[in-house]
Amino acid sequence: MRDTIVNLNLPQEAKEFLLKTKIEEDEFEYINIKFFSEENGFLCDVVEWTKINDLTLKDLNEDYVEEFLGELEKFRDYHVIAENLDSGNLIAMQEGTGEIYELEHEVIEEIVTYFVNSSFPKAYESMNYFKEIKDKVLRFRKQESVEKIQEMFERDMQKFILIDSKVVIDGNENNKQFWNGVLFSFKEWCFD
């Protein structure tokens, strides 16, 4: 794994973080993000990951699969790190920039990317912070404290943005950034 990380064209900060940090596959399952192991394609480019892991490829017309994989080539510089268990979308790091994106890449649809974080360390910090938010909300929900939940969301969303200034959280459904969707879906669930 070390050689793979060293050979990727990533910012030094991302390489150092990946080399130093041991991420367990289930570390973020609590927030519905599952990291892949090396055996399951961690840091494989999206094209290779799809060839190895996407079982639907075997059931489709060979010409269609070839066309889809050809279309996927433009995303070869995205390296898979995890899966969003809610959507089934991949979470990948873009080579060169080190930015993190969620890739919606169903074989029968077009490929769409949604910004997650500007770096792997910021994504990791954001995931840990969301775990904290979820814990607080679940405690407040047990206490049936709607006001505390509302105050916490207002305060914590601002703190969340401080982790990564490129993250925009505004509740607008036209804002397709990953954390905007995650936080507002969670907020809606809280008040159901």
C-alpha positions in Angstrom: 0.0 0.0 0.0 2.9 2.4 0.8 4.2 2.1 -2.8 0.7 2.8 -4.2 0.4 6.0 -2.0 3.9 7.2 -2.8 3.4 6.7 -6.6 0.1 8.6 -6.7 0.2 12.2 -7.9 -1.2 13.7 -4.7 -0.4 16.7 -2.6 2.2 15.9 0.0 -0.3 16.6 2.8 -2.6 13.8 1.4 0.2 11.3 1.0 1.5 11.9 4.5 -2.0 11.6 6.0 -2.6 8.3 4.1 0.8 6.9 5.2 0.3 7.8 8.9 -3.4 7.1 9.4 -4.9 3.7 9.8 -8.5 3.8 8.7 -10.7 0.8 9.5 -13.2 -0.3 6.9 -16.1 0.1 9.4 -14.8 3.3 11.1 -17.5 5.4 9.6 -20.3 2.9 9.0 -22.1 4.7 11.8 -22.5 7.6 9.4 -23.1 5.3 6.4 -19.6 5.6 4.8 -17.7 2.4 4.4 -14.0 2.5 3.5 -12.6 -0.1 1.2 -9.7 -2.3 2.1 -6.7 -2.7 -0.2 -8.2 -6.0 -1.3 -11.5 -4.4 -2.2 -9.9 -1.6 -4.3 -8.8 1.1 -1.9 -7.0 3.7 -4.0 -7.7 1.9 -7.3 -8.6 4.3 -10.1 -12.4 4.3 -10.8 -12.0 2.4 -14.1 -10.1 -0.5 -12.5 -12.3 -0.5 -9.4 -15.4 -0.8 -11.6 -13.9 -3.7 -13.6 -13.1 -5.5 -10.3 -16.1 -4.7 -8.2 -19.2 -3.8 -10.3 -21.0 -7.1 -10.7 -23.6 -5.6 -13.0 -21.0 -5.5 -15.8 -21.3 -9.3 -16.2 -25.0 -9.1 -16.9 -24.9 -6.3 -19.6 -24.2 -6.4 -23.3 -20.5 -6.5 -24.0 -20.6 -3.5 -26.4 -22.5 -1.4 -23.8 -20.0 -2.3 -21.1 -17.1 -1.3 -23.3 -18.8 2.0 -24.2 -19.4 2.7 -20.5 -15.9 1.9 -19.5 -14.7 4.1 -22.3 -16.8 6.9 -20.9 -15.4 6.2 -17.5 -11.9 6.8 -18.7 -12.2 10.5 -18.1 -12.5 9.7 -14.4 -9.3 7.5 -14.3 -7.6 10.1 -12.2 -10.2 9.5 -9.4 -9.0 6.9 -6.9 -11.7 5.1 -4.9 -11.5 5.3 -1.1 -15.0 4.5 0.2 -18.7 4.0 -0.5 -21.7 6.1 0.6 -23.9 3.3 1.9 -27.0 5.4 1.6 -26.7 6.0 -2.1 -24.2 3.3 -3.2 -22.1 6.0 -4.8 -18.3 5.9 -4.6 -16.2 8.4 -2.7 -12.9 9.0 -4.5 -9.8 11.2 -4.3 -8.9 13.1 -7.5 -5.2 12.7 -8.4 -3.4 16.0 -8.7 -5.6 18.1 -6.5 -6.3 15.6 -3.7 -9.9 16.8 -3.6 -12.6 14.3 -2.5 -15.7 13.7 -4.6 -18.7 11.4 -4.5 -19.2 9.7 -7.9 -22.6 8.6 -9.0 -21.5 6.1 -11.6 -24.3 3.6 -12.2 -23.5 1.6 -15.3 -27.0 2.5 -16.8 -26.7 6.2 -16.1 -24.2 9.0 -16.7 -21.4 9.7 -14.4 -21.9 12.6 -12.0 -19.5 14.0 -9.4 -20.4 15.9 -6.2 -17.8 17.8 -4.2 -17.1 16.3 -0.7 -13.9 18.0 0.7 -10.8 19.8 -0.6 -8.4 17.2 0.9 -8.4 13.8 2.4 -7.4 15.1 5.9 -10.4 17.5 5.8 -12.7 14.7 4.6 -11.5 12.5 7.5 -12.0 15.4 10.0 -15.5 16.2 8.5 -16.5 12.5 8.9 -15.4 12.5 12.5 -17.2 15.7 13.2 -20.4 14.4 11.6 -20.1 11.4 13.9 -20.0 13.8 16.9 -23.0 15.7 15.5 -25.0 12.5 15.1 -24.2 11.4 18.7 -25.4 14.8 20.1 -28.6 14.8 18.0 -29.5 11.2 19.1 -29.0 12.2 22.7 -31.2 15.4 22.3 -33.8 13.3 20.4 -34.1 11.0 23.4 -34.7 14.0 25.6 -37.2 15.3 23.0 -35.4 18.6 23.0 -36.2 20.2 19.6 -34.8 23.6 20.6 -31.5 22.1 21.5 -31.3 20.2 18.2 -32.2 23.3 16.2 -29.5 25.4 18.1 -27.0 22.6 17.7 -27.6 22.4 13.9 -27.2 26.2 13.5 -23.9 26.3 15.6 -22.4 23.0 14.3 -23.1 23.8 10.6 -21.0 26.9 10.9 -18.2 24.9 12.7 -18.4 22.3 10.0 -17.7 24.9 7.3 -14.7 26.0 9.2 -13.1 22.6 8.7 -13.1 23.2 5.0 -13.8 26.6 3.5 -14.7 25.0 0.1 -17.7 23.2 1.7 -21.0 25.1 1.2 -23.9 24.1 3.5 -27.0 26.1 2.8 -29.9 23.6 2.6 -30.6 24.6 -1.0 -31.5 21.4 -2.9 -29.7 22.8 -6.0 -26.5 22.7 -4.0 -25.3 19.2 -4.8 -22.3 19.2 -2.5 -22.1 16.0 -0.4 -22.1 17.5 3.1 -25.0 19.8 2.2 -27.1 16.8 1.3 -26.0 14.7 4.2 -26.6 17.3 6.8 -30.0 18.5 5.6 -31.3 14.9 5.1 -30.2 14.2 8.6 -31.8 17.4 9.9 -35.1 16.5 8.2 -34.9 13.0 9.8 -34.4 14.6 13.2 -37.6 16.7 12.9 -39.8 13.9 11.5 
